[in-house]
Amino acid sequence: MLLLVAGQPSAIAQGSSLFSDSGQVIGDETGNSVALGDLDGDGDPDAFVAHLPGAPNEVWFNGEQGNPAGVFSNSGQAIDNVNSADVTLIDLNGDGDLDAFIATGDGDVRSWSNLIWLNDGDGYGQVTGQCLGDSETGALALDDLDGDGDPDAYAANIGPDRVWLNEVGEECSCVTAWLLGEPAAGLRNLTGTLDTFYALRDQVLPQTRRGRHFARVYDRHNAAVFSALLADPALRSEAGTLLQTWQPNLELLVSGQGQSATITSVQVQRLRNFLNHLGAAGNADLQQMIAFELAQLPPLSRFTGMTMAEAQHMVLETRYRYLPVMWHR
């Protein structure tokens, strides 16, 4: 049996509960949690190591690259990390291999959403776009909580705990990524568009306290926005048109060329119309949030003719607030 300790040298049991140092030095970053399981299907337990901020999460293969069992080698993956506090390995999407549910907590980056990493079957995979909370999670436990045969998650948070039911497998329930997959959205470059919205979230918004606040506000209301769009095809189509209208401006903003993108009256009018329709279709909390945030803004017509850089300065760095609509991985 191998005992792997996150952030410390590992030790090998000699079969009688007495341990000796294996001599391995596994990585040079500060590990916060580790989970063991056969990630690459070769029969040996591998390690998924969750790190503190400043380093990506990692997968270490057991017995690969010509090494004997019990000797680990880095898979070379740089997996998303938002102050990962805990990680559990379990088959989340029913394809027979182990995936990872990662507990996170860092309000300064990407809000507080926990992360799902789906394994492609060979120990390599990617983080999905699911939004899993707006609270800092310190520990996780997964089991079938609702009796439908798949694992659900109990997240112990700083604040009220949350239960996440596994109902849609690997489908993303976040509005933007889901909406961009809709044919009605008609966006010219799905991958590029998602990258743009991810950059807005990960690079632009974290620069200010207001931006980080907006990410948390979106997390709280994501389910309500999703429900409203799912129930109303016309509203869903309008949302896709809105994304398409603003896409070129956002691309320039996240690439540092916001001064070259001018906001048009068409963009402003479509934003105003969509917010009005979304507020009318949403639940009471969503309606109140939209009304409150709009009340903090100057008249939307003032943004017509501004550059994206000017608008960014106004809504993120002054007393005005910015109303995030549909972005988040």
Backbone hydrogen bonds, N-H to C=O, Kabsch-Sander energy under -0.5 kcal/mol:
donor,donor_aa,acceptor,acceptor_aa,energy
3,L,11,A,-2.1
4,L,2,L,-0.6
5,V,3,L,-0.5
6,A,4,L,-0.5
8,Q,5,V,-1.8
10,S,24,Q,-0.8
11,A,3,L,-2.0
12,I,20,S,-3.2
13,A,1,M,-1.7
14,Q,18,L,-2.3
20,S,12,I,-2.2
22,S,10,S,-1.5
23,G,10,S,-0.6
26,I,24,Q,-0.6
27,G,25,V,-1.0
31,G,29,E,-0.8
32,N,50,A,-3.8
33,S,50,A,-1.7
35,A,48,F,-1.9
37,G,46,D,-2.1
39,L,37,G,-1.2
46,D,37,G,-2.9
47,A,60,W,-2.7
48,F,35,A,-2.7
49,V,47,A,-0.6
49,V,58,E,-2.8
50,A,33,S,-3.0
50,A,48,F,-0.5
52,L,30,T,-1.8
55,A,52,L,-1.0
57,N,79,I,-2.6
58,E,49,V,-2.2
60,W,47,A,-3.1
61,F,59,V,-0.5
61,F,73,S,-2.7
63,G,61,F,-0.5
63,G,71,V,-2.7
67,N,64,E,-1.8
71,V,68,P,-1.7
73,S,61,F,-2.2
75,S,59,V,-2.6
79,I,57,N,-2.4
79,I,77,Q,-0.7
84,S,51,H,-1.2
85,A,103,A,-2.6
86,D,103,A,-1.1
88,T,101,F,-2.0
90,I,88,T,-0.5
90,I,99,D,-2.1
92,L,90,I,-1.0
98,L,38,D,-0.5
99,D,90,I,-2.3
100,A,117,W,-2.8
101,F,88,T,-2.5
102,I,100,A,-0.6
102,I,115,L,-3.0
103,A,86,D,-2.7
103,A,101,F,-0.5
105,G,82,V,-1.7
105,G,83,N,-0.7
106,D,111,S,-0.6
109,V,106,D,-1.4
113,S,110,R,-1.0
114,N,132,L,-1.7
115,L,102,I,-2.3
117,W,100,A,-2.9
118,L,116,I,-0.5
118,L,126,Q,-2.5
119,N,117,W,-0.5
120,D,124,Y,-3.1
123,G,39,L,-0.7
126,Q,118,L,-1.5
128,T,116,I,-2.6
132,L,114,N,-0.5
132,L,130,Q,-0.6
137,T,104,T,-2.5
138,G,156,A,-2.8
139,A,156,A,-1.3
141,A,154,Y,-1.5
143,D,152,D,-1.7
145,L,143,D,-1.2
152,D,143,D,-3.3
153,A,164,W,-2.8
154,Y,141,A,-3.0
155,A,153,A,-0.6
155,A,162,R,-3.2
156,A,139,A,-2.6
156,A,154,Y,-0.6
157,N,155,A,-0.7
158,I,136,E,-2.8
159,G,157,N,-1.2
162,R,155,A,-2.0
164,W,153,A,-3.0
165,L,163,V,-0.6
167,E,165,L,-1.3
171,E,168,V,-2.5
177,A,328,H,-0.7
178,W,174,C,-2.2
179,L,175,V,-3.2
180,L,176,T,-2.8
181,G,177,A,-0.6
181,G,178,W,-0.8
182,E,179,L,-1.9
185,A,182,E,-1.8
186,G,182,E,-0.6
186,G,183,P,-0.9
193,T,189,N,-2.8
194,L,190,L,-2.6
195,D,191,T,-2.4
196,T,192,G,-1.9
197,F,193,T,-2.2
198,Y,194,L,-2.7
199,A,195,D,-2.5
200,L,196,T,-2.2
201,R,197,F,-2.0
202,D,198,Y,-3.2
203,Q,199,A,-2.7
204,V,199,A,-1.4
205,L,200,L,-2.5
207,Q,204,V,-1.3
208,T,205,L,-1.5
212,R,208,T,-1.9
213,H,209,R,-2.1
214,F,210,R,-2.3
215,A,211,G,-1.6
216,R,212,R,-1.5
217,V,213,H,-2.4
218,Y,214,F,-2.4
219,D,215,A,-2.1
220,R,216,R,-2.0
221,H,217,V,-1.4
222,N,218,Y,-1.1
222,N,219,D,-0.6
225,V,221,H,-2.3
226,F,222,N,-2.8
227,S,223,A,-2.4
228,A,224,A,-2.1
229,L,225,V,-2.3
230,L,226,F,-2.6
231,A,227,S,-1.8
232,D,228,A,-0.6
232,D,229,L,-0.7
236,R,232,D,-2.4
237,S,233,P,-2.4
238,E,234,A,-2.1
239,A,235,L,-2.2
240,G,236,R,-2.0
241,T,237,S,-2.2
242,L,238,E,-2.2
243,L,239,A,-2.3
244,Q,240,G,-2.2
245,T,241,T,-2.3
246,W,242,L,-1.9
247,Q,243,L,-1.4
250,L,246,W,-2.3
251,E,247,Q,-2.3
252,L,248,P,-1.8
253,L,249,N,-2.2
254,V,250,L,-2.6
255,S,251,E,-1.1
256,G,253,L,-1.6
257,Q,252,L,-3.1
260,S,257,Q,-2.2
261,A,258,G,-1.2
262,T,260,S,-0.6
263,I,306,M,-3.3
268,V,264,T,-2.0
269,Q,265,S,-2.6
270,R,266,V,-2.4
271,L,267,Q,-2.0
272,R,268,V,-2.6
273,N,269,Q,-2.7
274,F,270,R,-2.3
275,L,271,L,-2.4
276,N,272,R,-2.1
277,H,273,N,-2.4
278,L,274,F,-3.2
279,G,275,L,-2.5
280,A,276,N,-1.8
281,A,277,H,-1.7
282,G,278,L,-1.9
287,Q,283,N,-2.5
288,Q,284,A,-2.4
289,M,285,D,-2.3
290,I,286,L,-2.4
291,A,287,Q,-2.4
292,F,288,Q,-2.6
293,E,289,M,-2.7
294,L,290,I,-2.5
295,A,291,A,-1.6
296,Q,292,F,-0.8
296,Q,293,E,-0.8
297,L,293,E,-0.6
297,L,294,L,-0.9
302,R,299,P,-2.3
303,F,300,L,-1.9
304,T,301,S,-1.2
305,G,263,I,-3.0
306,M,303,F,-1.9
308,M,258,G,-1.2
308,M,261,A,-2.2
309,A,258,G,-1.2
311,A,307,T,-2.3
312,Q,308,M,-2.6
313,H,309,A,-2.1
314,M,310,E,-2.2
315,V,311,A,-2.7
316,L,312,Q,-2.1
317,E,313,H,-1.6
318,T,314,M,-0.7
320,Y,314,M,-0.6
